[in-house]
């Protein structure tokens, strides 16, 4: 057997690539992982504030967006969040649960990388680092891969190269280019789970940088409830990052700054109070002051003396605030890339291309994008698991 031939070559040593390698290797396949960085899992290391939000216990297909809304169901049902948690426990990694099923390493994210490498070691997976793939050709059902280091051959090629987010740690469009080379369509790409920048009308709100408040956001028939953080450039925090998954250029976000309060009812029941008194019970003083200046709020007149029209203005502004961002902060700040290899041309049960036998796409490079809170890691594990199992079945 040619020493440069492998049962499987996986390009990309991120979450999905490493996990798929471990699965396929432990099933007896000769597996090579090719990575252009000098180390693996760079995105894992910085995720979750350095502690890696490695899954979400409540993951469902509804937590993802895709051009094919049903595509992720098969992978997610074949490998559950609990399955990965069981693996974490088996590797004796201590974990903590935060809000809404979000699971993090109690210590550091490197523990997840160590877990993935141990799985790969059990499967005798080989690695090539600092290895940039220069060219891939398919001849007689064999993929001939030319890299900066050497040449490799395989009947099964897995693209696990991620998206465009966080270029400084090696993100690129390589996976999309390979997909196009073999006839696959790429759906519209955009930064997701990303802060949004103020338009000129709201630029003075930058003086509120650092303020965080709970809000409810409505965008494109989706509702998000979480904390909003005001920054020098615009709006961030989990509420905005979540809302950005559904954001497209020129969209309006409707923000409820008082999600815990029925403002119309509160005003009707407190005619002797001023709007200022009600707001002080619910919002930071700095935010109230800037809102009053920017939007000419009548704060000191008793509500019993305020017209219905003006009260309605308060409700419209504070409960249905219309925010049209100038733009997002782009891929430099985005946690993930929305869009990718079209799911219509992939087998949902195996992640194999419907166009080219032996070609697979997994993880973020595929047009399946999860919500903030561990969902994208779960997609990486699930898509990698079904791909690895499929490879083992077909090769044997």
N, C-alpha and C positions, 0 to 999 in steps of 0.2 A: 504494500500500500504506500502510495506517495506520502511522505512525511508532511507535506504541505496541504494534504487533503484532510478535511474535518467533516464529520457528520452535520455539524451546525456551526456557522459563523454568525456571531451576534455583533453588530456594530453599535457601540454605545454602552458604557459601563455606569449607567445611572440606575435608578430604582428598578425599572422594568427589565433592563438588560441583564443586570446581575441576578435578579430573581429567576428570570427565564433560564439563564445559564445553569443555576443550581438545580432547577427542576429537571431540565433535560440531561444534565450530567449525572444526576443521581439515578436516572432511568437507564444509564448505561451508554449514553452517546458520547462521542468525542467532540467536545465543544471548545471553541475559541472565542474569546471576547476581545474585540479590537476597540481601543479607546485613544482618542487623540490627545487627551489631557495626560499629565504624568501620574495622576491618581484617579481612583474611581469615586463616584458618589458625591461630587462637589456640591450639587444642589441639595442633597440630603443633609450635608453638614450644616448648611445655613438655614435650613427650614425650621419652622416653629421656634424661632428665636434661639437656634442652636440646640434645641431639644427634640426636634423632629415630631411633628404631629402625624404619626405614622398611619393612622386610620381613623375612621369614625364608626362607632358601633351601630349607628342608625342609618348607615348608607343604603340608599335605594336608587333606582334608576331615575327617579324624579329629581335627584340632586345634580344632574348632569344636563348639559346642552349639547346638541349634535344636529347635523343635517338629517340624521335618521334617529328619531327619538327612542326607538326600540332597540337599537343596536347593542347597547351596553348590557342589556338584561341578561343575556346568556352568560357572559363572563362573570358578571357580578353574582349570579346565582350559583355558578360552579365553584367559586372561591369567595367566601364571605369574610367580613371584617373579623368575625370570631375566629376564623381559621388562621388569619395572620396573627391575631392576639395569642392564640394557642402556641404559635411558633415562637413568639416573643417570650412567652412564659417558659417554654421548653429550653430556651437559651439563657434563662435565668436573668432576664433583663427586667429591672423594676420599672413600673410605669405608673402614670397618674391619669385620672380622667378629669378633664375640665368640662366646661359647659357643653351641654348638648352632645354628649358622646365622644368628644374629641380626646383622643388618647395620645399622650406624649411620653417620651423617655423621662424617667425621674432624674436621670443624670444628664448625659450628653447624646447628641445625635449620632456620634461615631459608633455607638453601640449597635445601631441598625446596620451600618456598613459592615461592622465586624460580624454580625449575624449573617448577612448576605455572603460574605467571603467564606465563612465557615461552611455554609451550604454548598458553595462552589467547590471548596476543598474536598468535601465528601464525594463530590462528583468528578473529581480530578479535572476540573475546568482549567484551561490554559488562558493566559492573558498576554496581550501585547499593548504596552502603554507608549505614550508619545508616538503613536502610530496613526498617521493621517491617511485615510483612504483616498487614493488619487483617481482610481478608475475601477469600474465594475462592468464586466462583460458576461453575457450569457451565451454559452455555446454548447450544443448537445446536452442541454438540461444541466449543465454545470456552470456555476457562477465563478468566474475568474476575477479575483480581487487583487488589485495592485495597490500596495501601500508604500509609504516612505521607508519601511523596514524591509519588507519582502513581499512575496506573492502567496496567496492562499487560494484554495479551491474548496468548493462545497456544493452539495445539491440543495442545501437549505440555508437561506440567508434571512436573518432577522434584523430589521431596522428598528433600533430602540434609541434613536438619537435625540428625542425630545423636540421642543419647539424653539421659538426665537427669544424667549424671555431670559434675561440676565446674561447678556453677551460676554460680560467680563469674566464669567466662569466657564466660557466655552460654548455657549449656545450658538447654533448656526442653522441655516436652512438646508443642511446636507440631506436630511431625511426627505424633505419635500422635493429636492432635486432628483434624488434617486427614484422616488415615486413617479415623478413626471417622465423620467427616462424610460421607465417600463410601462408607460401609458396610463398611469393613474391620474385622476383629477385631484386637485387640492382645493378645498373649500376656502371661502374668504377668511383670511387670517387677521387677527387683531389682538392687542394686549388685553389681558383679563386679570381679575383680582388685582386691580391697579388703582392708585389714587387719581382723582380728577382735579383739573386745574380751574381756578376761578376765571370767569369772563371779566371783562374790564369793569362792568357795573358793580361787581362784588369785590374788586381788588382790595378795597380798604378793610375787608374782613380779615386780611392777613395779620392785622394787629391783634387778632384773637388767637394767634397760633398757640397751640398747647391745650386749648379747651376741648374737653371730651364730654359728650352728653348722649343719653339714649334717645334714639329716634326711630321712626317708622318711615321707610322709603318705598314708594310705588314707582315701578318702571316697567313699561311693556307688559302690563297685566301680571307682573310679579310683585310680591310684597316681601320686604326684608325688615327685620327688627333687630337692632343691635346698636353698638356705640359708634357715634360719628366723632372723628377727630378733625379739628380745624388746624391747618398747617399754613406756613408762609405762602405756599403756592396755591392751596385750594383745600379740598376736603379728602380725608382719608379715614382710617379706622375700619374695623370689621364691617360696619354697615355699608360704607361706600365701596369697599373691596368686593363685598358680596353683590351689591347692586351693579357694579361694573361688569359682572359676568353677562348681564342682559343689556348692557349699554351699547348703542351704536352711534356713530357720529351724528350730531345735531339733535339727539334725543333730549327730552326734558325729564328730570327727576322730580317727583313730588315728595317733599319732605315734611313730615309731621314732627315738629320740634317738641311737642307735648303729648307723646303717645299714651301716657298714663292719665291724661286729663281730658275730660269732656269740657272744652273751654266754653262753648255756648251755654251749657248748663251751669257751669261755675259762675259765669257772669250774671246769669239770670237769678242765681241764688245769693249773690253777693253785691247787690246794687249799692250798698254803702261803702264798698271797697273800691280802690282804684285798680286799673290794670297792672300798675307797678307792684302793688301788694300781692296780687295773684301770681305774677311772674316770678317775684322774688322767692316764692315758695317752691318754684319748679325749675328755674334757670339760673346760671351764674350771673352775677351783677355785671361783669364786663360784657357779656353777650347781650344782656338787656340794654345796656347803654349804647352799644354800637347799632343794634337793631332800631332803637328809638331814633337815632340820628339818621341812619340810612333810609329808613322807611317811614319816617315821620309819624311815629306812634304817639298817641296822646296818653301818656302814662299817669298823669296826676289828677285827672278829672274823675270824680266818682262815676262808677259805671251806670248808676241810675240817671245820670245827666247826659249820658252819651247816646247819640242817635242809633237806631237799628242798623243804618247803613254803615256807620263807623264800626259797630260791633262785628258786623259781617266781615268787614275789612280785616279786623283782628283775627277772626277765625280763618279767613282765607290765607292770610299771611303766615300765621303761626302753625296752622294745621295742614295747609295745602300749599306750602311754599314751593314755587317753581324755580328749579335750578337748572340752567342750561350751561353745562361746562364748556370751556373754551376747547378743551381736548383732554385726553388722558396724559399721564406722565410717561407713557410709552413702554416699550419692552425693557428699558433699563430698570424700571421699578415694578414691572408686572411679575406676578408670581407664576403665571402660566400663559400659554398662548391659546387663544380660542380659535377653533378651526383646525384643519389638517388634512390628512389623507382621507378622501371620501369613503365613508362607511359602506356606500352602495356597492363598492368594488372589493369589499373584504367579506370573508366568511365569519359571521359573528361567533360561531362555535369553536373556531380554530385560530382566527386572526390571519389566515392565509389569504393571499391575493386570489381573486377570482380570475385575474387576467394572466398571471404568471405562476405556474406551479413551483412550489418551493420558496416563494417569496412571502415574508411575513412582516407585519407592522404592528408594534405594540406601544402602549404608553402614550405619552403626550403628543407624539407625532401624528397620532390618529385624531380624527375629528370627533373627539369625545372630551369634553372639558367639565370638570367638577367644580362644585361650590367650595368656598373657603371652609376649612375645618377638617382636613384629613381625607377628603373624598378623592382628590387626585392621586394620592399615594395608593388608596385602595384600588383605583382603576389600574394603576401600574401593576400591583400585585395580581389582580384578577386577570387582566389581559395576558400577563406574562405566564401565569399558571396554565391557562388553557392552551396557550401557544406551546409551552414546554411539553405538556402532556400529548398534544397533537403530534409534535415532532417525534416523540418517543414511539408513539403508536405507528406512525407512517414509516419511519426509518427501519424499525424492526420488522 
